[in-house]
Structure formats: C-alpha cells, structure tokens
Amino acid sequence: MSFITEFFARVFDGNVALATIIIAMVPIVELRGAIPFATNSTLWGKLALSNWKALGWSLLGSTIIVPILALVLIPIINWLKRTKFFGKLATAIENRIRNKANSLGDGEVNKKFTAPWWKKVLAVFVFVAIPLPLTGVWTGSCVALFLGLDYVTSCLTVISGNIVAGVAIALILQFFPWLNDYLLWIFLAIVAVIVIYEIICHFVKKKKQQSNDINNNSNNDNSGEGKQK
C-alpha cells in the first residue's frame, strides 16, 4: 500500500495536520472520518498522527466551518431552490433536514416551535455527539437552525456535540489501537452504504410520485369524459 502513502504525501506534501483540517471540513466525512484518516498508518506510514493530535487538528477544521455553516447554509439552500438546475436537489436536501429536525424536535418543524429551548439544545447536542456519519456539524448546524435556535446557540451546541464525538473516537482508538488501520475503511464503507441507500430512496420516491401523477391525470381525464357524456 506504499503507493497510497506516496499519493497523500505528494498531494499534501507530507503535511498530515493540514490534510486532517481539510478532511474535517468535508461533508459526511468531517471529524468522524478525519481522525482515523490522520492516524491511519497505511495511508501515512511514520507520518501518521497520534490519536490526540488527530483529534486536535480535526476539531480545528470542523470548528472553523461551524460559524460559516450556521450563517450561510440555509440562505444557500433557499437560493438554490429558486434555480432551475439545482431546485429539486435543494428541495430534497431541505426536506431531508426538516425530517431530521422533526424527529428531534416537537413535531412542528414547519410551524411555530413549542418545545422548550433546553430540549432543542439537548436534542441537537446529542445528535451531533453521536460519532456516526451524517450526524456531524453540517447536518447538525442545519437541524439547529430549522429547530429555531439562534446563531450563537446553534454554533455552541454543535461545537460542543462535535467535541464529544471527537473525544469518543479518540478514546476508542486509544483503547483499541488495532482499529487504527480498519476504522477509516469501516467508516467509508458506512458512508458508501448510506449514500447508496439515499440515492435508491430518492429514485424510488421519484418513481412513485411519477406513477401517482400519471394515475391522477388518468382519473381527471376519465372524470372529464364522464361529465361531458
């Protein structure tokens, strides 16, 4: 696997810290993938970071992105919804986030929120603190805003949950060092499965919607013909 090490060394010029910061900013992968990425000796050889150094650089990258996400993510989604090319994709993303927020909140995501402030904060914190794909700062920031938390509270809650998730991953690698060479691949496999599942669900829903539209149009045509007779 030396060619993998050479590839990353060439791309990042052997700067594992910089690579870790950048990876921690990437959606889906984020801190959860950045820590095992930085500690993986198969990728980096002797340049691989310790668990706690990887945690520090991963937290830096994922923390930097949170205030930006909380500020621009929702406006960007709203803007994309108004475009012809990205409209459907942006709507699908928004619906996904709203559904996630709905499962964490008070069931009134599209209406005025009635859940106590502390309940929303706790829900977002626990959600982000779970060290699994799609529960990181990207989704967490959107969920916090959809639940009606203000900018500062959203940022602090998401960052706090992210720290807990990072510490959990670092501890797992500390107590089970043999996982260092496997956790990254396990994580990437989970991400691949989730992405494939989401794509399949999207096309199944789209197919079902098209079928329903055809049936509705057919029923409307039959109704119109009946009235004419």
C-alpha positions in Angstrom: 0.0 0.0 0.0 3.0 2.2 -0.3 1.6 4.0 -3.3 -1.3 5.3 -1.2 1.2 6.8 1.3 3.1 8.3 -1.6 -0.1 9.7 -3.1 -1.1 11.5 0.1 2.4 12.6 0.8 2.5 14.2 -2.7 -0.9 15.9 -2.5 -0.3 17.4 0.9 3.4 17.5 0.8 3.6 15.2 3.9 1.6 17.8 6.0 -0.8 15.4 7.8 -2.1 18.2 10.0 -3.2 20.3 7.0 -4.8 17.2 5.4 -6.7 16.5 8.6 -8.0 20.0 8.9 -9.3 19.9 5.3 -10.8 16.5 5.6 -12.6 17.6 8.8 -14.3 20.3 6.8 -15.7 17.9 4.1 -19.4 17.0 4.4 -20.3 13.5 5.6 -16.6 12.6 6.3 -16.0 15.5 8.8 -14.3 14.9 12.1 -15.6 11.4 12.3 -13.5 10.4 9.3 -10.7 12.8 9.7 -9.4 11.3 13.0 -9.0 7.7 11.7 -7.7 9.2 8.4 -4.9 11.0 10.3 -4.0 8.1 12.5 -4.0 5.5 9.7 -0.5 4.1 9.3 -1.4 2.5 5.9 -2.0 6.0 4.5 0.7 7.9 6.2 3.3 5.4 7.4 5.5 7.0 10.0 3.9 10.4 9.4 0.6 9.2 11.0 -0.6 11.3 13.9 -1.3 10.2 17.4 -4.9 9.9 18.4 -4.9 13.2 20.4 -3.1 15.2 17.8 -5.5 13.9 15.2 -8.4 15.0 17.5 -6.9 18.5 17.9 -6.5 19.1 14.2 -9.8 17.6 13.4 -11.6 19.8 15.9 -9.9 22.8 14.5 -11.1 22.1 10.9 -14.6 21.2 11.9 -15.0 24.0 14.4 -13.8 26.7 11.8 -16.6 25.6 9.5 -19.5 25.7 12.0 -20.0 29.5 12.2 -19.8 29.7 8.4 -22.4 26.9 8.0 -24.7 28.5 10.6 -24.6 31.8 8.7 -24.8 30.8 5.0 -26.2 27.2 4.7 -29.9 28.0 4.9 -29.7 31.1 2.6 -27.7 29.0 0.1 -30.4 26.2 0.1 -33.1 28.8 -0.3 -31.2 30.4 -3.3 -30.6 27.0 -4.9 -34.4 26.2 -4.6 -35.1 29.1 -6.8 -32.7 27.9 -9.5 -33.8 25.7 -12.4 -30.9 23.3 -12.3 -30.5 22.8 -8.6 -34.0 23.4 -7.4 -35.1 19.8 -7.0 -31.9 18.8 -5.3 -32.0 21.7 -2.9 -35.7 20.9 -2.0 -34.8 17.3 -1.4 -31.9 18.3 0.9 -34.2 20.7 2.8 -36.9 18.1 3.2 -34.3 15.6 4.5 -33.1 18.1 7.1 -36.6 19.1 8.1 -37.5 15.5 8.6 -34.4 15.0 10.8 -35.2 18.2 12.7 -38.8 17.0 13.1 -37.6 13.7 14.6 -35.6 15.6 17.2 -37.9 18.5 17.9 -41.6 18.9 18.8 -43.2 17.7 15.6 -43.9 21.3 14.5 -40.9 22.0 12.2 -42.9 23.7 9.6 -44.9 25.8 12.2 -44.1 27.8 15.3 -41.9 25.9 17.7 -43.4 25.0 21.0 -40.7 22.8 22.5 -38.6 24.3 25.4 -35.3 25.9 24.4 -33.3 23.5 26.5 -35.0 20.5 24.8 -33.9 21.7 21.4 -30.4 22.4 22.6 -30.2 18.9 24.1 -31.6 17.2 21.0 -29.0 18.9 18.7 -26.2 18.2 21.2 -26.9 14.5 21.5 -27.4 14.2 17.7 -24.0 15.7 16.9 -22.3 13.9 19.8 -23.1 10.5 18.2 -19.9 9.5 16.3 -21.6 8.3 13.2 -21.7 9.6 9.6 -24.4 12.2 8.8 -24.6 13.4 12.4 -21.8 15.9 12.2 -21.5 19.6 12.1 -23.0 20.1 8.6 -26.3 18.3 9.3 -26.3 19.5 13.0 -26.0 23.1 12.0 -28.9 22.9 9.6 -31.0 21.0 12.2 -30.3 23.5 14.9 -31.4 26.4 12.6 -34.5 24.6 11.5 -35.4 24.0 15.1 -35.3 27.7 15.7 -32.1 28.1 17.7 -30.4 31.4 17.3 -27.0 31.7 15.7 -24.8 31.7 18.8 -26.7 28.9 20.5 -26.6 26.8 17.3 -22.8 27.2 17.0 -22.0 26.5 20.6 -24.3 23.5 20.7 -23.0 21.9 17.5 -19.3 22.6 18.5 -19.9 21.0 22.0 -21.5 17.9 20.5 -18.7 17.7 18.0 -16.1 17.7 20.7 -17.8 14.8 22.5 -17.9 12.8 19.3 -14.2 13.5 18.6 -13.2 12.5 22.1 -15.3 9.3 21.8 -13.5 8.3 18.6 -10.0 9.2 20.0 -10.8 7.1 23.1 -11.9 4.1 21.0 -8.6 4.3 19.1 -6.7 4.7 22.3 -8.1 1.6 24.0 -8.3 -0.4 20.8 -5.2 0.6 18.8 -5.6 -2.3 16.4 -8.6 -0.4 15.0 -6.4 2.3 13.6 -5.9 0.5 10.3 -9.6 -0.5 10.0 -11.8 2.2 11.4 -11.3 4.5 8.4 -12.3 1.8 5.9 -15.3 0.8 8.1 -16.4 4.5 8.3 -16.0 4.9 4.5 -18.0 1.7 3.9 -20.8 3.0 6.1 -20.8 6.3 4.3 -21.0 4.5 0.9 -23.9 2.3 2.1 -25.8 5.4 3.4 -25.2 7.4 0.2 -26.3 4.4 -2.0 -29.4 4.0 0.2 -30.3 7.7 0.0 -29.9 7.6 -3.8 -32.1 4.5 -4.1 -34.7 6.0 -1.8 -34.7 9.2 -3.9 -35.3 7.4 -7.2 -37.9 5.1 -5.6 -39.8 8.2 -4.3 -39.5 9.9 -7.6 -40.8 6.9 -9.5 -43.7 6.6 -7.1 -44.5 10.3 -7.4 -44.5 10.0 -11.2 -46.8 6.9 -11.0 -49.2 8.8 -8.7 -49.2 11.8 -11.1 -50.0 9.6 -14.0 -52.8 7.9 -12.1 -54.2 11.3 -11.0 -54.1 12.6 -14.6 -55.8 9.5 -15.8 -58.5 9.8 -13.2 -59.0 13.5 -14.0 -59.3 12.7 -17.7 -61.9 10.0 -17.0 -63.9 12.4 -14.8 -63.9 15.0 -17.5 -65.1 12.5 -20.1 -67.9 11.3 -17.7 -69.1 14.9 -17.2 -69.2 15.5 -21.0 -71.3 12.4 -21.5 
